[in-house]
Amino acid sequence: MRKIKILYLDDELGNLQSFLAAFRRKYEVFVTHDQQEAIEIIKTEKPEIIITDQRMPIVTGVEFLYTASQLHPDAIKILTSAYSDISAVIDAVNKGHIYNYIKKPWDLNDVAIILDNAVKYFLAGETIRQQIKKLEKTNEELNRFIYSASHDLRAPITTIKGLLNMAREDVTDPMSIQYFSMIEDSVIKLDSFIRSIVQYYQNGKDVFDYKVIDFKSFIESVLKEFSFEIHQNNIKTSISIYSNSDFVTDTFRLRIILGNLISNAIKFRREDNPNPEVHIEVFSNEKEAKIIIRDNGEGIVNELQEKVFNMFFRVSPEISGNGLGLYLVKEAVEKMDGHVELSSEVSVGTTVCITLPNKKHLIEIQEH
């Protein structure tokens, strides 16, 4: 087991000799009366514990320890002081500049206890730092996995969908066409689930893409992703924007929100309704934006409306989906410091209202 290194800086040689004699067997002790030499010891030896007297000839102990923190931030810092300096020392302790203090004249037994506790504190912190490094490594591996899921897994799915469309053109047998449709449905579900996993992971990261939003063009770009389903099911869409100010928000998470809500509106349309509709309204100002997405689809019974934002919750096992859509919406909205409300009536439709704060001040800070 390695010996803990302790640096003790004091301009009184008697204190240095006494300290060295008392603790050199248990710790690897470095003593000096010169502040510059102490700095060199910190740079080369990286002592786990740094002790200094408050009253030093060039700079005070607190000032020295502040410099030491820049060189070796993980070291435990302890100050020795006479009673007359106690208020300054206590203030330094309370502000987190130092771990503890030793009152002069010090008692070796008291010092031994303080050092034992300091070592335990350092080792506990070292364990935490090691765990953080492991978590960072795991997170980096997870990053690579998500990249693989996003690209390496979705690429063959896109190829399969393309081949299915080509195969349909060469087949007239009704049974074969039905099989192709079943395969395509399964591939679409798999693709949707992979996208949801990627979105879930990316939304959990504290990374934001704040930009000024042109709501109309942004919503149109999201709707374009569903153009095939919208055209195929003869869905009428409309966009209404009411804005009197530039609006800044996280574009990545806004796309997650709109994409999942529009997807749900398409997915849960009423089969007996020949005129399915999806209406999107935005009201924005200097303070916030309200985004309202309204459909005339199946609707949700009252007793299930509070559960629809739960992970993996599905209104009915017969309905396709992975139960992540509205959960991702809620998570993304909360990451953006907003809130979401849902109201629905069976066979009438569902309305979802998203309220997001205007992050315009963040752009202004960056510009200055």
HELIX and SHEET records of a PDB file:
HELIX    1   1 LEU A   13  PHE A   23  1                                  11    
HELIX    2   2 GLN A   35  GLU A   45  1                                  11    
HELIX    3   3 GLY A   61  LEU A   71  1                                  11    
HELIX    4   4 TYR A   83  ASP A   85  5                                   3    
HELIX    5   5 ILE A   86  ASN A   94  1                                   9    
HELIX    6   6 LEU A  108  SER A  148  1                                  41    
HELIX    7   7 ALA A  149  LEU A  153  3                                   5    
HELIX    8   8 ARG A  154  GLU A  169  1                                  16    
HELIX    9   9 PRO A  174  GLY A  204  1                                  31    
HELIX   10  10 PHE A  215  LYS A  224  1                                  10    
HELIX   11  11 SER A  227  GLN A  232  1                                   6    
HELIX   12  12 THR A  251  LYS A  267  1                                  17    
HELIX   13  13 ASN A  302  LEU A  304  5                                   3    
HELIX   14  14 GLY A  325  LYS A  335  1                                  11    
HELIX   15  15 LYS A  360  GLU A  367  1                                   8    
SHEET    1   A 5 GLU A  28  THR A  32  0                                        
SHEET    2   A 5 LYS A   5  LEU A   9  1                                        
SHEET    3   A 5 ILE A  49  ASP A  53  1                                        
SHEET    4   A 5 ILE A  76  SER A  81  1                                        
SHEET    5   A 5 ASN A 100  LYS A 103  1                                        
SHEET    1   B 2 TYR A 210  VAL A 212  0                                        
SHEET    2   B 2 VAL A 248  ASP A 250 -1                                        
SHEET    1   C 5 LYS A 236  SER A 243  0                                        
SHEET    2   C 5 GLU A 277  SER A 284  1                                        
SHEET    3   C 5 GLU A 288  ASP A 295 -1                                        
SHEET    4   C 5 GLY A 349  PRO A 357 -1                                        
SHEET    5   C 5 HIS A 339  GLU A 345 -1                                        
END                                                                             
